Amino acid sequence: NWRLADSNLIFNSTDNTGNITGDAANPAYIFPNNTTLQPGEYAVIWIGNNTSDHQAADAAFQDWLGNAAKLNNAGEDIWLYDDELKIVDYIAYGSNNAINTPPSAGLNLWDDTYQGDLDGAATGQSISLTPNGEDGNTSACWEHTLSNDADGRCPEFLETRDTDTVSVRQTSVGVYNNILPNVILVKRITAIKPKDTNQWIELPESGSPFIDGIDGGSSENNVNSERAADDNDPNWPNPDVYLRGLINSGQVMPGDELEYTVYFLSNGSNNAKNLRICDRVPGETTFISDSFNATAGFPSSDVGIAMFQSTTPLASGGPAEPNIFLTNIPDSDRGRYYGPNTSVPSGCNVTFNQNGVVVVEVGDVPNADSPGNPPNSYGFIRFRALVN
């Protein structure tokens, strides 16, 4: 049977006084036979009795150690062993003598760089892992729940949260302990310039500027049902202004130019950090490298990417126009165009760059709590392409 202990059972290095079982002769909690957790499920072992305040409704398994059990606030270690007494996982906090002989460094089970910062939690406050479900075996990614102490030191930092219904506790027993971000993307054709004119025509040319891709029925601008939630998310700002365009622009001719816009909305429960948008240039078109030279005021530069994002409250009328212009080359701005057959950042998930990819490092995007609030929870990137 698997065991949970605050002792190094392999070297018989145990606490002199007090442990999680309250029994010095039997320092490990032994999981019952056939205790099984599926991926994403949680086990909760309570220090205390089985009372109404010691319940984790979402846990797949829970047990109670009674009031004799204890952990030391100034420092402690927690060990998980399999049925062969091999170490499965380990965490320690603080630095007092309740921390026993640690695992061999060669096992790479624990980086204790920030271990000393993890003691002294407030009464009822837990210690949480910030990149939920991805235990990197480093103290840098643990923190006092809600403290944000791990921000800046943990590469996959996510804010920890309190979901405990007991008001005097700050924990998330039996559920994800992180506030998760999410970003939705909606791509539209927002303008066309026929080859025999020098005039850009905004799309759609008539009717509502926002073509509802969900309720369009059999329209060529109807999107698949799996994208319904994206198109109709309630926190998009005024769609007639901030989500206009077509999915299908109709018949085009070689030499026509098309304007593509990718709208984004941070609609998760947390800020989206380091957002990067990668968009393939559609087939049978060629990326136009100088689309925004004149608008940006750089006539001799290749400014082929535009962006909109603002911290100023969004106007109820429109249209929303780009306020950030990006060059196509690897320089100090946030945009870059990767030509066909060149390598793109691995995070773009582009196996073969056949026709070019536009990449914009948007950065941190706060989550929307209502339409257009905060204003920079929304934005878009834009580029243009020539029909071959």
N, C-alpha and C positions, 0 to 999 in steps of 0.2 A: 504493500500500500504506500501511496505517496504521503509525504510528511511535510508539515510546516513548522518551523522552529525559529527561535531567536538565538540559536546556538550553532556552533560548528560541531556537528555530531561526528564528523569524520575524525577530528583530532580531539574529541571529547572536551572541547573548549566551551564551557557553559557558563551562564550567569550565576554569580554567587547567591544573589538574592533576587527573587522575582523572575518570572518568565511567562510566556504566553499560555502555559497550561496551569500555572500556579502550583505545580508539583515538581520539585527539584529532581525527584527520582525518575520522572517521565517528562523530559523537557520538550517533547515534540507533539504537536497535534497530528493525529493519524486520520487521513480521510477514510470514510467508510468504503467497503468493497464496492466496486462497480460505479464509483463516482466518475461521471463523464461530462465533459464540457465540449460543446460544438464550437466551431470557429465563431468568434464574436460574443460568446456567452461569458458570464462572470460567476465566480464563486465569491461569497462574502463570509468571512469568519469574524464573528463579533467578539470583542472583549466585553463581557457582560452577559446578563441573562436574557432569555427569550421573552421580551416584553414588547409592548406596542411601539416603543421608541427605538427598538432594535430590529427593524424589519427592512428588507430590501426587496420590494415587490417585483422588480425586474430581474433579479438574480436567478440564475438557473439552479444554484445550490447555495445554501447558507447553513451555518451552524453557530452555536453559542458556547463560549469557553467559560462563562461564569465570572463572578466578580473577583475571584482570587487571581485571575490572569492579569497581567499588566505589561505595558511597554514603557520604557523610560523616555521622558520628554527631552532630556538633554542629549540623548544619543542611544541608538539601538541598531541592531541588524536583523534582517528577516531573510530566512533561507527557505527555499523550496527544494525538496529532494524527491527523486523517483523511488520506485520500490526496490531498487538496488543500492540505495543511499548515494546515488550520483547527484551532483548539484545541477538543478534545472535553472534556477534563477536566484538572484541575490540583490539586495539593496541595503544600504546603511545610511544613517543620518547622524549628524553630530559627532562627538568625539570622546564621550566618557567611557568608563571602564565596563559598561554593559556591551560594548562592541567587542566581539570575540575575535580570535585569529581569523583574518579574512581569507577568502579563497586565494589560491596561488595566482600570481599575476599572469602566469602563462596561460591560464584559462580564459583570460580576457572577458571576465564576467562583470567587471565594475571599474569605472574610472572615478576615483574619489576626489577629483579636483574641487568640486563645490559641495562635497559632503558636509563640511562644517557649517554651510549656510542653511542646511535643511532642518536644524534643530530649532527648538523654541517656538513651535507652532502654537497658536492661541488655543484655548480650551474649545474643543469641538471642531477644530480645523484639521483637515487631512493634509497629507502630502500627495500631490497629483503628478502623474506623468503627462508632459505637455503634448508630445506627438502621439496621440492615442493609438494603442495597438502596435506601435513600432518602438519597442524597448531597445534603445541603442546601447544599453549597459553603461550609461554615463550619467553622473550626478548633474551634469549641466542641464539635462532635460527634465529634471524634477524640480518642483517648487511647492511652497505653501499655496494651497488652493486659493485662487482669485488674486494672488499677489503680483503676477506678471514678472516675477523675479527672473525667470528663465528667458525672457525676451532679450535677444542680443547675444546670448551665449549658447542657445540651442538652435541648430540649423533648421530644424523642422518645427519651430515653435508654433503652438496653437494656444490660445487663451484657455485657461482652465475655468470650470464653471461649478456652480453650486446648484444641485437639483434636489437637495435633501429637504423633505417636508418638515423636518424638525428644525425649528427656527434657530436654535442655539448651536446648530452644526453647520459647517461649511464643507460639504462632501458631495460626492455623486456616486453613492453606493449602488452597484449593480447595473450602471448604465455608462455610456460614454462620458468621460470626464472632460471633454473638450467642446468648445463652441466651434462648429465647423463652418468654414466659408463655402460659398458656391457662386459661380458666375454663369449667366446664360448669355448666349450669343445669337443674334438674329442677323442674317445677311440679306440685303436687298440690292436691286439695281435701282439707283436713285436718279440717274440722268442719262440721256443719250445725245450725242452730237452726230447727226447724219453727215455723211461724207461730202455732200454737196452744199452744206451750209457751214457757217462758223458760229453757230448758236447752240448752246447747250439747252436742252429741253428737260425740265424736271419731270420726273415720273412719280405717280401717274399724272397724265395730262388733264384729266377731268375726274370729277367725283371726289370721294373722300381721299385725302392724302395717305391715309393709313388703309392699306388693303389687308383686311383680316384674313390671314392665311388659314385660319381654322374654320371659320364660318362661311368660307367662300364656296362651299359645295363642290360642284364639279369644275369650278373655274381652274384655269391653268395656274392660278396663283394660290391654289390650295396646297397646304403642306401636309405631311403625314401626321397621323393622330399622335404619334409619339412626341411630336414637337408642340403639341397643343399648349402645354403648360408654359413653354417658353414664350410663345406668341402672346398669350393672354395673361401673363403675370400681372397682378394688380399693382405692382410698384413701378411699372414703366411710367415715366412722365407722359403728359398728353401725347398719345400715339399719333395724332394728326400732325404734330410738329416734330416729334422726336423719334418716330418709328415709321416714317413714310418710305414709300418705294414699292417696287414690284419684285416678285419672284421670277416671273417670265415677262420679259420686255417686249415680246412679240417678234416679228420678223426683222432681222437685221441684215445688212449688206456688208461685204468686204469694204473696208475703209471707214465704216462707222466707228465711233468711239463710245465706250460704255463706262459709266461710273459705278463702282461697287462700294457699298458701305456696310461695314460690320458693326452693328450696335452691341453694346455690352451693358449688362446690369448685374451688380453685385446683390444677390437676393438671398444669401445664406444667413446664418445666425452670427457671423463674425466677419471681420474685415478680410478681404482677399489680399494676401500679401504677394508682392512680386509677380503680378499678373503679366503674362506674356501672351500676346495674340499672334498666331501664325495663320496666314490665309494663302491658299494656293491661287495663283493666277489661273482663271478658267482656261480650259483647252480651246484651241482655235483662236486665241487672242494673244496679243503681245503687250506686255507691260509698257506703259508710257512713262519714261523716266523724268520728264520735265513738266508734268501736268500742272504743278502748282508754283512754278517759278515766278510768274507774274504776280499772283496773289500774295505769295510770301515776300515779294520784294527782292528776290535774288535771281535776276534774269540770266546770270551765267552759271548758276548751280543746277544740279540735278535734284530737284525737289519733287519727288514723285509720290509722296505719302502725306496725307493730312489727318488731323486728329481733332476731336472736340472733347474737352473735359473742363469743367469749371466749378469753382467753389462758390460762385455767385448764384443766388436763387434763379432757377430757370424761368424764363418768361412764359406766360400762358399762350402767347402767339408765337409765330415763327417767321422764317425758318431758322433752325439751328445751323450755324455755319462753322466750319473748322476754325479753331483759334490757335492751333499748334501745327507747324509745318516741319517735315522731317526729310532729310536727304536720304538717298538710297545707299550711301557708302558707309563703311565702318568708321564712324567718327564719334563725337561726344554726344550726339543727340540719341533719341530713343528708337529711331527707326532704321531699317535696313532692308534692301531688296536683294534676295539671293537668286541670281540668274539660273536658267535651266542647267541641270547636271552638276550643280555645285552643292556642297554640303551645307545643311541647315542645322541649327541647334537641335540636340537630341530630344529635348523636351517638346519639340514641334510634332513628333510622331509622324514624320514624313519619310517613308522608306526610300522613295525614289523621287527626286525633284525633277519632274519632267518638263514643267512649263514655267517655273519661277515661283517663288514664295515671298510674300510680304510679311515681315516680322516687326512687331512693335512691342517694346518693353513698357507697358503701361505703368507698372509700379503698384503701389498699395492702393486698393480701392475700398472705401468704407461700405458697409452693407446698408441697403435701403431699409428704412422703417416705414415709409409711406411713399406715394408717387413723387419723385423728384427730391426726396429728402433722405440724406444730404445730397446736394446737387451733384457732387462728384461720384456718387454711387452709379451714375449713368455716364455714358460717353459713346464715342464711335471712332473707328479708323476708316480711312477712305483712300482709294486709289483708282486709276483709270487705265483702260486697256483698249487697244486697237483691234478690231475684228479682222482676222487674216483673210 
